[in-house]
């Protein structure tokens, strides 16, 4: 097998997605190496399984929580099918990069029809971010709890921090963009690696022991640094807010 010297060697024959090595294979202290070690310890201690088995447990990936029972989209939205509809929200990576949410602006009734995409706005202090969900559907309700406690997006992104629910009928999303189980876990790992590389390259080393990113360090970003990081992580897969 020919190995590209610029590619992380831990991605060769592993379920770690391929990504460039920024250390010229000086692996000691590398977040990818530490992440693999931490993941192996977690699987062995908590489940007695190694990565790659058909059952995939929820857990921490580089300090970010990934839940195995959800569907994910590359734009960092998660989805889950409930009895009466589809509930959506933002994943742990997205809410961390955005920072402490201080205001949420969601569409109110009458909700837009099936040909309109779900667009909403978040504020983190004076910083504001408009996001558009990557699907079409008839909105049933929004999470009004976020008007009173917008910080729920940070403290419980997969639970009480959900954003909206949509009717099952007519809900439209490209099947090839939806990830679950092992595929979503591999994607989540690749997003962590990309985020760590972006952050480390531009702002210095931020990892703790075990390859985890120090989440508290995101609060020290300048406005320009925050906008750059949001653009290169959350906004890179954003659809157009209007039409299809």
N, C-alpha and C positions, 0 to 999 in steps of 0.2 A: 504493500500500500504506500502510495506517495503522500507524504504529509506536507502541507503548506506551512512553511516556517512561521508565517504570520498568524496562523490559526491556533487558538488555544488547544493544547494537546488533550485536555480533559473532555473536549467535545468529540474526539475521535473514538468511535465505538461506544459512546455513552448516550444517555438520554439528555445530556446537557446540550442545548442548541449550539451550533457552530457560531463562533464570534472571534474577532481579532484579539490577539494577545498584545497587550501594551507593555509587557515586562520582559520581552525577549526570552521567555521561558524561565525566568527567575521566579519559580513558583512559590517559594517560601513567603508566607504572608499574603499571597494572592487571594482576593475574595472568592474567586471561583473554587480554588482548592479548599478553602475553609468552608465554603458553602456545601460542597460535596461531603466533607467530613461531618458537618453538622447534620445534614440530611440522613446520612447513613446511621448516625447515632440515634436520631429520632425514630427512624423506622425500626431499628433493632430493639430499642427500649420500649417503644409504645405499641408496636404491632408485631414484632418478630419477623417482619418482611423486609426485603430489599427493594429499592426502586426498580420498576419494571414489572412488578407483579400486577395481575389484573385488577386487584382491589387497590384503590388509591385513597389514602387517608388525607383529611384536611390537616393543615399545619402551617408553620412559619417557613417562608422561603426568603432568606436574607433579611428577616425582620418584618416582612410583609405577610399578612395572613391570606392564605388561599383556601377557599372552601370547595370541596370536591362535589358537592351536590348542586352546584350552580352551572349555568351556561355562561360563557364569556364571549365578548366581541373585542376585536383588536383596538377599538376606540376606548377601551377600559370601562364599558358598561357590562353589568352582569344581568342575567335574566333567570327567572324561575317560573315554572308553570304552576299556578294555583287552581283551586277548584273552579273559580269563576273568571279567571283571566291570567294575564302575564304581568308579573311585577318586575320592575327594573330599578337599577341603582348604579352607583359608581363603585369600582373596586378599591381595595386598600391602597394600591399604588397611586391612583388618581387623587384620592382624598388627602394623602400625605403630601403630594407635590403641590396641591392647591393651597394647603395650609388650613389654619383654623377658620372654619366657615362662620361668618357673622351675620349673613343674610342670604335668604333663598327666595328667588322670584320664580314662581311656577305659573303656568297658564291656568286661568280660572274658567268656570262655566260661563257661557256654553263652550264646551271643549271643541277643539278643531276636529274636522272630519277625517276620514281615512286617508285623504290625499295630502294631509299636512303632517310634517314631521314634528316631533316633540322637541321644542326649543325652550331652554330655561336659562336662568342667570344665577351665578353664585358670587358672593362678595367675601373677601377675606381682608377685613379692615378697609383700606381705601382701594385695594385691588379688586377688580371685577373681571369675571370670566363668563362669556356666553357659550353654551354648549348645545349641540344638536344630536339627538339620539339617531342611530343608524338604521331606523326602521320606519315603516308606515303602519298606522293603526288607529282605531277609534279609542280614545282615552276614556276610561271609566271614572277614575278619580285620581287625585294627587294626594300626597302625604301632608296634610295640613299641620301635623305636628312640627314640621320643619319651620313653620312660620313663628312658632313660639320658641322652639329649641333647634336652631339651625346647626348647632354643634353635634347633633345626632349623626350627621354625615361623617363626622370624624370619629366619634366614640363607638358607633355601631353601624358601619357602612353596609353590612350584609343583613341587618335586622331592622331596627327602628329608623335607620337612616335611608330607607328606600325612597324613591322619588315619585313614581307613578305606576298605575295599573291600566292595562289595556284589554279590550275584548279579545277573546281567542279567535272569534270569527273575523276574517279579513286582516289579521295581523300578518305583515309582510316583512320578511328579512331573508337575505340570501343565505341559503343553507351552508354554503361553503365557508361563510365567515363565522359560523357558530362553532365554538369549541367546548368540549366537556371532558371530564375524566383525565386520562393521561395526556391527551393532546392539549388541554387547557393548562395542565401543570407544566408541560414543556414550554408553552408560550409564556407563562408567568415567569419561569426561570429566565427565559431569554430577555424579557422586559426588565427584570431585576438587573441582569448583567449589563444591559444597555444603559440603564439609568445610572448604575454605579460607575461605568466607564465615562459617561458624560460628566457626571458630577466630579469624579476624581480628576479628570483631565482639565476641567475648567476651574474648579474651585478647591482642589486639594483633596487629600485622603480623608474619607469620612467614615470608614468602616470600623466596627468594633470587633472584638474577638468572635470567631465563628462566621466571619464573612458578612455580618449584618451591617446595614447602613444605619447610622445614628439618625433616627427620625427627627430628633430635636434640632439638628443642624439646619433643617429646611427653614426654620423660623428666622435664621440669620441672613437669608438671601436678600440682596438689594432688589429693587424693583426691576432693574434690567436683567439680573440673573434669574429672577423668578419668571419673567416673561419668556426668556430664552429656554428655560427648562420646561415650562408648560408647553411651549410651541413644539419642542422636540420630543415630548413624551405623549401628552394627552391629545394635543391638536393634530398630530401627524396623520391620524386616521379619521379626522372629522369629515362628515359629509357636508354638502351644501344645505343650509337651513331651510331652503324653499323647494317646493316641488318634490320630484322623485329622487 
